[in-house]
Amino acid sequence: MPADRKRVDVSVLGAGAAGLAAARDLSQAGLRVTVIEARPRIGGRILTRHDPRSPVPLELGAEFVHGEAPETLSVAQAAGLTVIELPATRELATAGHFSQLGDLWGDVQRMNKELARRVAKRGKDFPVSEYLESARLPPLRRKLLRGFVEGFYAARPERLSAKSLGEEAASDGGGEPSAGERDETQFRILNGGDALMQWLRDGLDPERAEVRLSTVAHAIRWKRGQVAVVCRGGDGAAGESTVHARAVVIALPAAVLKAGALGFEPALPAKQRALAGIETGHVLKIVLRFRHAFWENPEFLKERRGNSNADTGRLNFLHAPGAEIPTWWTSLPVRAPLLTGWVGGVTAETLLAEEPASRLERGLVALSDVMAVPRRELEENLDDWASHDWRADPFARGAYSYIGVGGSDAPRALGRPVEGTLFFAGEATDGEQIGTVAGALGSGRRAARELLRATS
Ligand SMILES: Cc1cc2nc3c(=O)[nH]c(=O)nc-3n(C[C@H](O)[C@H](O)[C@H](O)COP(=O)(O)OP(=O)(O)OC[C@H]3O[C@@H](n4cnc5c(N)ncnc54)[C@H](O)[C@@H]3O)c2cc1C
């Protein structure tokens, strides 16, 4: 077949949230699209495990919709999925005692506003660690804020840009945090995040679009209006193939691009500079399924809460600053025998360097401390567990991105199209919602719009 007959309009690299959102819009605009995906599945860092013994799916990657994110909630609604709102309860665990956690979101917003003020005063960016070390804060609040920075942003505070957090505060509207801002609403998709991905995939026109799984893109040869994507089979399959297109949407994780896994001919030095401003966060997320949900037992909670917190309701989020795995949550509002442990930043990096069995052991020891339940009891009650090592995964190379010191323009620079031919998407290209599914979906749709404008 002559090369030109095989040529498609667009090749999309990566079938995660960003790539699928872009491919769907491009396909629905009538373009011929070939999606190249390295793994044998779609979804990228959305990895849902359906377990017949669990009433809720286990999410080993993304799980929450943070706030009223229209990018995600509109897809969930269009796909007819069930979205459930989480209760706002957060408790602090200290030496086996649970008390209501103060206004964590309010504290975070106050920190971000203070960071914005300090950046404006200094006239330049600085690491968030400087603030965490020097600010006059009560010891517990300092610990909780550090835990938040390491947990929520999965960041090393000494690398995280103060300016980027300050800009988040500015986009929240400045001033004292409002009641709505104080307790950030969170949602889960009850069907599982994979259903969101499948709906995007199902929207590709079968006549014009193709998804090639287990196909690893490793080089792009390009000039204006022409792209050759050189691929090899995943899972060690031999042989190369080339996809020819008029344009390409690159929707790969920033950490994969940073590692040089995709070569460009000619090279793109401006993208290398942008990538230098983006950091990769690491996370250990461990999901434990027990035979019975001991934390649902009213006696268990009464013993730990005492009388003053007796009517806090069911256990939802538990924070134990100082524990090796400091954040735990249940599956509320659904009652299931599941507990998820979470740690980000340097501790996650250390734990990820260990063998999986040792990660489980550390998880049980941490949980035993946090819940004040003997480790042996936890082990006897444990039915199964699951975790995915995103750092060792060659197609992720980490959990999600955050903005490095001096890098607040980096997401925009990374996302900027090149010569109407190379388009960039992925969570790392969305400065405002970096590190989220909403950011990834929005970036894919933005890249599709840019491409349609440039090629029409
Ligand atoms: C443990 C964990 C928890 C998270 N929790 C949340 C959460 O609660 N809420 C939230 O909003 N976000 C969360 N996130 C972040 C969220 O998962 C990501 O921001 C989002 O899924 C990224 O989508 P993406 O399309 O940009 O990238 P990806 O989903 O990574 O998609 C990129 C795709 O490219 C493919 N690929 C890589 N290399 C190649 C190659 N060479 N050739 C072809 N294909 C390639 C990958 O296989 C992948 O499918 C979490 C992430 C992790 C890891």
The ligand as an ORCA input file, in Angstrom:
! r2SCAN-3c Opt
* xyz 0 1
  C      -1.852      6.497     43.042
  C      -2.481      7.653     42.307
  C      -3.584      8.287     42.837
  C      -4.181      9.353     42.179
  N      -5.290      9.926     42.726
  C      -5.945     10.878     42.029
  C      -7.204     11.335     42.485
  O      -7.721     10.884     43.518
  N      -7.823     12.296     41.757
  C      -7.291     12.805     40.605
  O      -7.909     13.679     39.963
  N      -6.107     12.359     40.142
  C      -5.426     11.404     40.819
  N      -4.266     10.895     40.335
  C      -3.675     11.505     39.133
  C      -4.361     11.043     37.844
  O      -4.394      9.641     37.834
  C      -3.580     11.559     36.655
  O      -3.366     12.957     36.754
  C      -4.302     11.303     35.311
  O      -4.899     10.036     35.281
  C      -3.269     11.472     34.197
  O      -3.860     11.278     32.944
  P      -2.967     11.479     31.628
  O      -3.801     11.125     30.474
  O      -2.326     12.822     31.674
  O      -1.756     10.451     31.791
  P      -1.823      8.845     31.853
  O      -3.085      8.393     32.471
  O      -0.558      8.402     32.470
  O      -1.877      8.437     30.319
  C      -0.716      8.356     29.533
  C      -0.796      7.098     28.699
  O       0.394      7.016     27.877
  C       0.808      5.669     27.822
  N       2.225      5.645     27.451
  C       3.314      5.923     28.202
  N       4.439      5.830     27.459
  C       4.052      5.489     26.202
  C       4.741      5.288     24.990
  N       6.073      5.411     24.893
  N       4.021      4.959     23.879
  C       2.655      4.852     23.936
  N       1.957      5.045     25.079
  C       2.637      5.377     26.198
  C       0.538      5.150     29.217
  O       0.466      3.736     29.233
  C      -0.791      5.826     29.547
  O      -1.895      5.023     29.176
  C      -3.659      9.805     40.952
  C      -2.560      9.159     40.395
  C      -1.975      8.094     41.063
  C      -0.804      7.391     40.435
*
